[in-house]
Amino acid sequence: MEYKFSNDNFEKEVLNSSEPVLVDFFATWCGVCEKEGPIITELAEEYTGKVKIGKLDVDENPGLAQDYDVSTIPNMVFFKDGKVVDRAIGSVPANVLKDKLDSLLK
């Protein structure tokens, strides 16, 4: 299941999550984000019940983007126990993201 994160649910769904979380900071006008989208969707299905995976639109939530030093997109931020533990910026192959997700589960 792919989540849609926003100002309204970020604290509950990301910071207070009992599961690790991958937040894909993106924008609708970003071509690289568009190419990365299907990978994120596929990973969200694969990791359902283990890791929350979803997107956060930086144009709709500029404060959160600023809070997490997102100046380049796509910017995948990995959270565990409410804290940033890893990050991947730009076009990232699925196998690299899987390795990062698997390390969150250890």
C-alpha positions as CSV (number, residue, x, y, z in Angstrom):
1,M,0.0,0.0,0.0
2,E,1.4,3.4,-1.0
3,Y,0.7,6.2,1.4
4,K,0.2,9.9,0.6
5,F,2.0,11.9,3.3
6,S,1.2,15.5,4.1
7,N,1.3,18.1,6.9
8,D,-1.9,16.6,8.2
9,N,-0.7,13.1,8.7
10,F,3.1,13.3,8.9
11,E,3.5,13.1,12.6
12,K,1.1,10.2,13.0
13,E,2.1,8.2,9.9
14,V,5.8,8.9,9.8
15,L,7.2,10.2,13.1
16,N,5.0,8.0,15.4
17,S,5.0,4.9,13.1
18,S,5.8,1.6,14.7
19,E,7.2,0.5,11.3
20,P,10.1,2.0,9.4
21,V,9.0,4.6,6.8
22,L,10.3,5.6,3.4
23,V,9.1,9.1,2.3
24,D,9.5,10.0,-1.3
25,F,9.7,13.8,-1.4
26,F,8.6,14.7,-5.0
27,A,6.9,17.2,-7.2
28,T,4.4,16.6,-10.1
29,W,6.5,18.7,-12.5
30,C,9.7,16.7,-11.8
31,G,10.6,14.3,-14.7
32,V,13.0,12.2,-12.6
33,C,10.3,11.9,-9.9
34,E,7.9,10.6,-12.5
35,K,10.3,8.0,-13.6
36,E,11.0,6.9,-10.0
37,G,7.3,6.8,-9.2
38,P,6.6,3.2,-10.5
39,I,9.6,1.9,-8.5
40,I,8.2,3.5,-5.3
41,T,4.7,2.0,-6.0
42,E,6.2,-1.4,-6.6
43,L,8.3,-1.3,-3.4
44,A,5.2,-0.1,-1.5
45,E,3.4,-3.3,-2.6
46,E,6.3,-5.5,-1.8
47,Y,7.0,-4.1,1.7
48,T,3.3,-3.8,2.8
49,G,3.1,-4.7,6.5
50,K,6.9,-4.3,6.9
51,V,7.7,-0.7,5.9
52,K,5.3,2.3,5.2
53,I,6.2,3.7,1.8
54,G,4.7,6.8,0.3
55,K,5.0,10.2,-1.3
56,L,5.0,13.7,-0.1
57,D,4.5,16.6,-2.6
58,V,7.0,19.3,-1.8
59,D,4.9,22.0,-3.5
60,E,1.9,21.1,-1.2
61,N,4.1,20.7,1.9
62,P,7.0,23.1,1.6
63,G,7.5,23.3,5.4
64,L,8.2,19.6,5.7
65,A,10.5,19.7,2.7
66,Q,12.5,22.5,4.4
67,D,12.4,20.7,7.8
68,Y,14.1,17.7,6.3
69,D,16.6,19.6,4.1
70,V,15.0,18.6,0.8
71,S,16.5,20.9,-1.8
72,T,16.8,18.3,-4.6
73,I,14.1,15.9,-5.7
74,P,13.4,13.1,-5.9
75,N,14.7,12.7,-2.3
76,M,13.8,9.5,-0.5
77,V,14.2,9.8,3.2
78,F,14.2,6.7,5.4
79,F,12.8,7.0,9.0
80,K,13.1,4.6,11.9
81,D,11.6,5.3,15.3
82,G,10.7,8.8,14.1
83,K,14.3,9.7,13.1
84,V,16.0,10.1,9.7
85,V,18.4,7.2,9.3
86,D,19.2,7.2,5.6
87,R,18.5,9.1,2.4
88,A,18.7,8.5,-1.4
89,I,18.7,11.4,-3.8
90,G,17.9,11.5,-7.5
91,S,17.3,8.5,-9.7
92,V,18.0,5.4,-7.6
93,P,17.7,1.8,-8.9
94,A,15.2,-0.4,-7.2
95,N,17.8,-2.8,-5.9
96,V,19.6,0.0,-4.0
97,L,16.4,1.1,-2.4
98,K,15.6,-2.5,-1.5
99,D,19.0,-2.8,0.2
100,K,18.3,0.3,2.2
101,L,14.8,-0.9,3.1
102,D,16.1,-4.3,4.2
103,S,18.7,-2.7,6.4
104,L,15.9,-0.8,8.2
105,L,14.3,-4.2,9.0
106,K,17.4,-5.6,10.8
